[in-house]
Amino acid sequence: MCETFCCRLIVASRFHPAPLLVSLLEFVAPSRPFVAYCQYKEPLLECYTKLREKGGVVNLKLSETWLRNYQVLPERSHPKLMMSGGGGYLLSGITVVNESVKSDASHVEAQTEEPTSKKRRLQELHC
């Protein structure tokens, strides 16, 4: 593959999307969207759990693409009688850099530590 990052990723395959999605996400630039389509929900649930465990993605959403069309007639409306059974599922999210998450956690820990000058003043007040 190329050395540059892609600005988005769209995966629509008849095969299991997990290996393809996980391997191609390495080539998507940080803060860029990705989406994977599958006709069945279970393969995308597996992708969802793998991506949550691996990290590097936020705002993961699993949604159904089925749309119900309505027939609107004067003084009545109802769903169209001839509709398809389903349309498939989408897994979408946004890529992030894993190192920033780790460094942010250590930065937060450092911020919760009180400055030494403040500790001294508190000790002086309590004595």
C-alpha positions as CSV (number, residue, x, y, z in Angstrom):
1,M,0.0,0.0,0.0
2,C,1.0,3.6,-0.2
3,E,2.9,5.7,2.4
4,T,0.3,8.5,2.5
5,F,-2.9,8.4,4.6
6,C,-6.4,8.3,3.1
7,C,-9.1,10.8,4.0
8,R,-11.9,8.3,4.4
9,L,-12.6,4.5,4.2
10,I,-15.7,2.8,2.8
11,V,-15.9,-1.0,3.0
12,A,-18.7,-2.9,1.3
13,S,-17.9,-6.6,0.8
14,R,-19.7,-9.9,0.5
15,F,-17.1,-11.5,2.7
16,H,-16.5,-11.0,6.4
17,P,-15.5,-7.3,6.9
18,A,-13.4,-7.6,10.1
19,P,-10.0,-8.5,8.6
20,L,-10.3,-6.0,5.8
21,L,-11.6,-3.2,8.0
22,V,-9.0,-3.6,10.8
23,S,-6.1,-3.8,8.3
24,L,-7.2,-0.9,6.2
25,L,-7.9,1.4,9.2
26,E,-4.1,1.8,9.6
27,F,-4.0,3.8,6.4
28,V,-6.8,6.3,7.3
29,A,-5.6,9.6,8.6
30,P,-6.6,10.6,12.2
31,S,-9.9,12.4,12.6
32,R,-11.3,10.9,9.4
33,P,-14.5,8.9,9.1
34,F,-14.9,5.3,8.1
35,V,-17.9,3.1,7.3
36,A,-18.4,-0.6,6.7
37,Y,-21.5,-2.2,5.2
38,C,-22.7,-5.7,5.6
39,Q,-26.0,-7.4,4.9
40,Y,-25.9,-9.1,8.3
41,K,-25.5,-7.6,11.8
42,E,-23.3,-10.3,13.4
43,P,-20.1,-9.7,11.4
44,L,-20.3,-5.9,12.1
45,L,-20.9,-6.7,15.9
46,E,-17.6,-8.6,15.8
47,C,-15.9,-5.7,14.0
48,Y,-17.3,-3.3,16.7
49,T,-15.9,-5.4,19.6
50,K,-12.5,-5.8,17.8
51,L,-12.2,-2.0,17.2
52,R,-13.3,-1.2,20.8
53,E,-10.6,-3.5,22.1
54,K,-7.9,-2.3,19.7
55,G,-8.6,1.4,20.2
56,G,-7.8,4.2,17.8
57,V,-11.5,4.8,16.9
58,V,-14.2,6.9,18.5
59,N,-17.9,7.5,17.9
60,L,-18.6,3.9,16.8
61,K,-22.2,3.4,15.7
62,L,-24.0,0.4,14.4
63,S,-27.1,1.2,12.5
64,E,-29.7,-0.4,10.2
65,T,-30.2,0.9,6.8
66,W,-33.8,-0.2,6.3
67,L,-36.2,2.5,5.2
68,R,-40.0,2.3,5.3
69,N,-41.8,4.1,2.4
70,Y,-45.2,5.4,3.1
71,Q,-48.1,5.8,0.6
72,V,-49.8,9.1,1.2
73,L,-53.4,9.4,-0.1
74,P,-56.1,11.9,0.7
75,E,-57.2,11.5,4.3
76,R,-55.1,8.3,4.8
77,S,-51.6,7.1,4.8
78,H,-50.0,3.7,5.3
79,P,-46.8,1.8,4.5
80,K,-46.4,0.7,1.0
81,L,-47.6,-2.9,0.5
82,M,-44.7,-4.2,-1.6
83,M,-41.5,-3.6,0.4
84,S,-38.2,-5.4,0.7
85,G,-37.3,-7.3,3.8
86,G,-34.2,-5.4,4.8
87,G,-31.3,-3.3,3.6
88,G,-28.3,-4.2,5.7
89,Y,-26.3,-2.6,8.4
90,L,-23.6,0.1,8.7
91,L,-20.7,0.4,11.2
92,S,-19.3,3.9,11.2
93,G,-16.8,5.8,13.3
94,I,-13.9,8.2,13.4
95,T,-10.2,7.3,13.6
96,V,-7.9,8.8,16.3
97,V,-4.3,8.4,17.3
98,N,-3.7,5.9,20.1
99,E,-0.7,7.7,21.6
100,S,-2.7,10.9,22.3
101,V,-5.2,8.9,24.4
102,K,-2.3,7.6,26.6
103,S,-0.6,10.9,26.9
104,D,-3.8,12.7,27.7
105,A,-4.4,10.2,30.6
106,S,-1.0,10.9,32.1
107,H,-1.5,14.7,31.6
108,V,-4.8,14.5,33.6
109,E,-3.0,12.6,36.4
110,A,-0.4,15.3,36.5
111,Q,-3.0,18.0,36.6
112,T,-4.8,16.4,39.6
113,E,-1.6,16.7,41.7
114,E,-1.7,19.9,43.7
115,P,1.2,22.3,43.4
116,T,3.7,22.2,46.3
117,S,3.1,25.9,47.1
118,K,-0.6,25.2,47.6
119,K,0.2,22.2,49.8
120,R,2.5,24.3,52.0
121,R,-0.2,27.0,52.5
122,L,-2.8,24.3,53.4
123,Q,-0.4,22.7,55.9
124,E,0.3,26.2,57.5
125,L,-3.4,26.9,57.8
126,H,-4.1,23.6,59.5
127,C,-1.3,23.9,62.0
